[in-house]
């Protein structure tokens, strides 16, 4: 989608600090980090939110989580990390493209919201 910032990053039209890229997923540093490590893990295919991913694309969801796990290891998040998926306005989603937040590098508190 030409007006989606994450689609434009995935297409190479908007610069980003890319940390992972494959045929299905791209991951890049968040420009407004909420932790010392804050990476956005995004499917290349446009899905507005987690709620909008069709049932036949469960492999994409698994690939997103696997990418978070792989990046956490590469980035040295040995003490732990958090993976967050905000869905819809009430869930705190601000960009209408499914994305996972990989947060680490400090202790996380609970409850998160």
C-alpha positions as a Python dict, from the first residue, in 0.01 Angstrom:
ca = {
    (1, 'X'): (0, 0, 0),
    (2, 'X'): (153, 326, -112),
    (3, 'X'): (36, 527, 190),
    (4, 'X'): (150, 273, 454),
    (5, 'X'): (482, 370, 617),
    (6, 'X'): (571, 7, 697),
    (7, 'X'): (498, -105, 340),
    (8, 'X'): (719, 177, 217),
    (9, 'X'): (1000, 73, 456),
    (10, 'X'): (966, -288, 336),
    (11, 'X'): (986, -167, -26),
    (12, 'X'): (1303, 33, 48),
    (13, 'X'): (1131, 365, -22),
    (14, 'X'): (1177, 498, 332),
    (15, 'X'): (1509, 460, 514),
    (16, 'X'): (1523, 253, 831),
    (17, 'X'): (1785, 70, 1035),
    (18, 'X'): (1711, -280, 903),
    (19, 'X'): (1803, -561, 1143),
    (20, 'X'): (1647, -851, 953),
    (21, 'X'): (1502, -903, 608),
    (22, 'X'): (1370, -1214, 434),
    (23, 'X'): (1095, -1293, 184),
    (24, 'X'): (816, -1269, 442),
    (25, 'X'): (938, -1043, 724),
    (26, 'X'): (1136, -725, 776),
    (27, 'X'): (1257, -597, 1114),
    (28, 'X'): (1391, -252, 1191),
    (29, 'X'): (1472, -27, 1484),
    (30, 'X'): (1182, 178, 1619),
    (31, 'X'): (1242, 552, 1569),
    (32, 'X'): (1077, 622, 1908),
    (33, 'X'): (1223, 346, 2126),
    (34, 'X'): (1050, 260, 2453),
    (35, 'X'): (1340, 42, 2576),
    (36, 'X'): (1714, 20, 2506),
    (37, 'X'): (1628, -240, 2240),
    (38, 'X'): (1307, -170, 2050),
    (39, 'X'): (1262, -347, 1718),
    (40, 'X'): (953, -359, 1498),
    (41, 'X'): (897, -695, 1328),
    (42, 'X'): (663, -657, 1031),
    (43, 'X'): (521, -889, 766),
    (44, 'X'): (596, -772, 413),
    (45, 'X'): (235, -845, 318),
    (46, 'X'): (2, -571, 434),
    (47, 'X'): (-241, -673, 707),
    (48, 'X'): (-406, -388, 896),
    (49, 'X'): (-382, -567, 1232),
    (50, 'X'): (-358, -907, 1396),
    (51, 'X'): (-738, -927, 1380),
    (52, 'X'): (-724, -892, 1001),
    (53, 'X'): (-483, -1177, 923),
    (54, 'X'): (-682, -1449, 745),
    (55, 'X'): (-677, -1799, 903),
    (56, 'X'): (-481, -1939, 608),
    (57, 'X'): (-182, -1722, 693),
    (58, 'X'): (-95, -1872, 1030),
    (59, 'X'): (256, -1948, 901),
    (60, 'X'): (317, -1573, 870),
    (61, 'X'): (229, -1527, 1237),
    (62, 'X'): (470, -1805, 1331),
    (63, 'X'): (744, -1650, 1119),
    (64, 'X'): (696, -1315, 1296),
    (65, 'X'): (740, -1477, 1639),
    (66, 'X'): (1035, -1685, 1522),
    (67, 'X'): (1200, -1368, 1392),
    (68, 'X'): (1154, -1205, 1735),
    (69, 'X'): (1319, -1506, 1900),
    (70, 'X'): (1609, -1503, 1653),
    (71, 'X'): (1666, -1129, 1688),
    (72, 'X'): (1655, -1149, 2068),
    (73, 'X'): (1941, -1401, 2053),
    (74, 'X'): (2141, -1196, 1801),
    (75, 'X'): (2089, -876, 2001),
    (76, 'X'): (2200, -1044, 2324),
    (77, 'X'): (1876, -1014, 2517),
    (78, 'X'): (1981, -1294, 2753),
    (79, 'X'): (1799, -1154, 3058),
    (80, 'X'): (1465, -1165, 2880),
    (81, 'X'): (1252, -958, 2651),
    (82, 'X'): (892, -872, 2573),
    (83, 'X'): (698, -913, 2249),
    (84, 'X'): (392, -689, 2215),
    (85, 'X'): (120, -679, 1949),
    (86, 'X'): (-111, -379, 1975),
    (87, 'X'): (-440, -438, 1791),
    (88, 'X'): (-688, -161, 1716),
    (89, 'X'): (-720, 184, 1866),
    (90, 'X'): (-815, 60, 2213),
    (91, 'X'): (-517, -176, 2205),
    (92, 'X'): (-280, 114, 2137),
    (93, 'X'): (-212, 45, 1767),
    (94, 'X'): (-99, 365, 1595),
    (95, 'X'): (20, 231, 1257),
    (96, 'X'): (-237, 33, 1057),
    (97, 'X'): (0, -247, 955),
    (98, 'X'): (46, -557, 1171),
    (99, 'X'): (372, -532, 1365),
    (100, 'X'): (531, -686, 1670),
    (101, 'X'): (738, -484, 1915),
    (102, 'X'): (1048, -663, 2044),
    (103, 'X'): (1151, -481, 2363),
    (104, 'X'): (1450, -557, 2583),
    (105, 'X'): (1765, -433, 2744),
    (106, 'X'): (1597, -348, 3076),
    (107, 'X'): (1361, -504, 3326),
    (108, 'X'): (997, -478, 3220),
    (109, 'X'): (722, -385, 3465),
    (110, 'X'): (372, -525, 3498),
    (111, 'X'): (101, -440, 3423),
    (112, 'X'): (221, -290, 3096),
    (113, 'X'): (-73, -58, 3029),
}
